[in-house]
Amino acid sequence: MGGSDLFTGTLDILALRAVSAGPLHGYGIGRHLRDSSSGVLNVEEGALYPALHRLEGQGLLKSTWGRSETGRRAKFYRITPEGRRHLARSTERWRQFSGAVDQVLAETGG
Amino acid sequence: MSLWRDEAKARREARDEIRFYLEMRARELREQGMDPDEAWRTAVQAFGDPERIEQEVVGMDERARMRHSLGQWLASVAQDIRYAGRFLVGNRLFATVAVTTLALGIGATTAIYSLLDAALLQHPGVEDPGSLVAVYTTCRLGAPRCSSSYPDFIDYRDRTESLADLAATALFTASLGDEARGSRLVATEMVSGNFFSLLGVEPASGRLIQSADDPVGAGAQVVVISHALWRDHFGASPDVVGRTIRLNGSPFAVVGVASESFDGLTVARTTDLWVPLQASTTLIPGGLGRDGIWSERGSRWIGRLIGRLVPGVTPEQARAELLAVSDRLREEDPDARGPRSITLDPLSRYLAPVGSEEALPQFVWLLMGVVGMTLLLACANLANLLLARAATRKTEMGVRIAIGAGRRRLVRQLLAESLLLSGLGGAAGLLVARAVLALLGSFELPGGVAIGALDAGLEGRVLAAAAGLAAFTAVLCGLAPALHATRADVVAALKSGRAPEARGGAGRLRRALVATQVALCVVLLVGSGLFVRALGSALDADLGVRTEGVALAGFSPGLIGYSDVEALTLAEELRRWSLAQPGVRSAAVATVVPLVGGGRMGRFADVDGHERAPDDELRIDVVYVTPAYFETLGVPLLAGRDFDDADGAGAADVAVVNREMARRYWPEGHAVGGTLGYRTPPGAPPGPPIRVVGVADDVHWSDLVEEPTNFVFLPMAQTPTALTLTLAARTDGDASRLLPAIRTEARTVEPDLSLDLLTTMEDALGDLLMPQRMGALLLSAFAILALVLAAVGIAGVVSYTVSRQRRSIGVRMALGARRDQVVRMVLGGMMGPLAIGLLAGLAAAAVLDDALERFLYGVSPGDAATYVAIAVGLAVVALAATLLPARAAARIDPVEVLNAE
């Protein structure tokens, strides 16, 4: 899967992280991504949807249709226990990786 | 739900989801102060192409859906297998019985199928075998496949248009001389020059025989050897081409080695080497050469004609054309030919050995039918076992239905159990098959096809067939019980807390299975009974000879360069030596001996005073014999005298004819004193008259069911021959004791002489009876297996019924029923299926035993004694199998049963 693709992997982690606090619809997750990454990952907002559906297919997310805050029909995503484990593992790996990168950058960049 | 509907729904939802995002995003932008149109445009722009994203989302969903359903399916299959495995481990006795039953059924069927595959389904290694045909003409008594004469071959070849080409081949055993290793006998085919090009065979090295090697009257002394002979005899030597070898003493140059894939056209008979047809005059000293083999239509020595059909021509059209040619030949020269018919055999399969074209496939299919029936019987038994299991598992099934398992799911699980059983049975069956093939290795099929030489193995098609059989049995045995066990009424049964009494479906099904088993068993028993009786009557049969105490030794002095006169001296020497041995009462040498055959010489003849009927060729088989031939072989002389030492060269030509010939041409009984002569071409002087001095009884020459034909015996001293000779010696005691002495003596007299036959006449008869013996042995083995299976099946059904009816039996006994009444009640329940099975089996056997007729010597099909014995015997076994569990019913204690409620 997208583990080797930095961007995909990152999007997955961020999406999982967004719903880890509670169910959100796609727009909510998108806003969360924009807010929390300060626009760094602001590539193509629509790319979120294939990612969400893939995560659902992998059993990391589960979706249900409900009502949004505006009363409109919307699809809500919640994290599954497996998704939570995956998030914990990925976060750990990401930390190790970014820590290593930080270290390298610190040494060379001085 | 259909995939299409799933996809439409996914698309709708994806569109809705994206629309919601864009609306929300635009609203956010509006709140930041953009005007509505610009907000919408900006939202869409930031999002990307909504159509494309929608497409990606739908694709994701579809992949997920497929992965999900596959995973679910695999998981449920794994669960089925786990359950099935757990069930079998928990019911070891049941599993063992079931697997053993299946292993025997599948194993035997697989073994016979591999035999069938090797004997009947393989094709020779030639180009486009589908357009090749073997051509035969009819002969004596309408036998469909006889040899052809050389002039016939030429006319068939040149006068037909439906055949692109026609080749001739004659089989012959030659002696391959080798200074280093002595001589050995090799299977030689004398072939016309177009043989290899017609077949499209390639050489492995050198070249093959060509038309240039085979000009009329001047055949080149060249030889092509088989790949196997090159490997085994010449040690795969690379320089074998160009070497000269000696065949029957004459030098032949090796010009090539045939391709490894071509080993001849006959099943289980490999050809060692090929020589040009025209070289046969050199190859066979004397022998064939003197009988005008190139000119006389009566000299039918070419065993087979092989034709290649013109594309688009059917074998039937070719046959019609050949028949027309044959009729024209008869019109042109009515003296030379009787009315003939033509037989064509396709070469899309290996040809059966000459004479067994019908018997071989019939016998193999018969075996196949027998094992197939045994397999069905095993299936019926397994179905019965599974039904009984199903009954005891009703509670389990009820619970699972109650907690929501679908019926389909349960049926699948039960089928998984029978699949696992049959898989195990199939695997064990391969071991059984291997054992059966090893056991059969020393037997021969009709036509002398040695099973060991068939190369019947357990690979490819055969393994696929075994796997197919296993799956087939699983469904056949498992489906009905599975459907039954999961019927809706089990839930009701569960509620009542008690399994229902056996009635309706299960009971009927089980009784039907018993009837089927009994019927199959009857068929197998009748079949084996007929075979055993036929074997017995064949052993007791009047074959026209007395087999006990006769030793036989065959030798071919012509093959090592003896002239005819030298051969006669050698024969006389061996005969005199035999007579001097202790216990030997008489001895003779002849070209043909009953039951073992030999080199028959066919001629056309005329009988003085007899007007030949238009449909009578008056063809005779000539046998050259020394004095005491009839006495030694125990052939009664019905009239006249035997030859004696006075009937030699220079004395008047004399003959003994067989009873059939005497009956046909001297109907008033005056054969002795009559004269006959060889027919000569019109205009040629008539042959010298031969006076009949005796009439001998008819004998069986090579087959137990053959009809008598015209035979004429001539004194060997008047017509010496170096062809195949057989020494026969009658002893007072055990003939086999004489055999080593004969071998030693033959070597003393002529060190180069190899004996191509050394046996007793009783053993020769045994070989002749091989198919009958094999049939009797196999059928008996399967019939006994069937009987045991049927008995187990019946006992199983009865004890099951009794266990289901414990309550009602208990009530009856409480109400005063006596024990014998209970037993009778249980017995009565079984009488129906037993009687139906018995009658159906007898009827089926009566239909089938017509197919056995060919193999049944001396037993009329529908042999009443066999049928009655089988019916009575089976009834006794069936009753015993019923009675044992029925007595258990009588021991039911009513108090105990009723208290248990």
Interface residues (C-beta under 8 A of the other chain):
Chain A: H25 G26 Y27 G30 R31 N42 E44 E45 G46 A47 Y49 P50 H53 R54 E56 G57 Q58 W65 S68 T70 R72 R73 A74 K75
Chain B: E13 A14 D16 E17 I18 F20 Y21 E23 M24 R25 E28 A46 F47 G48 D49 P50 I53 E56 V57 G59 M60 D61 R63 A64 R65 R67 H68
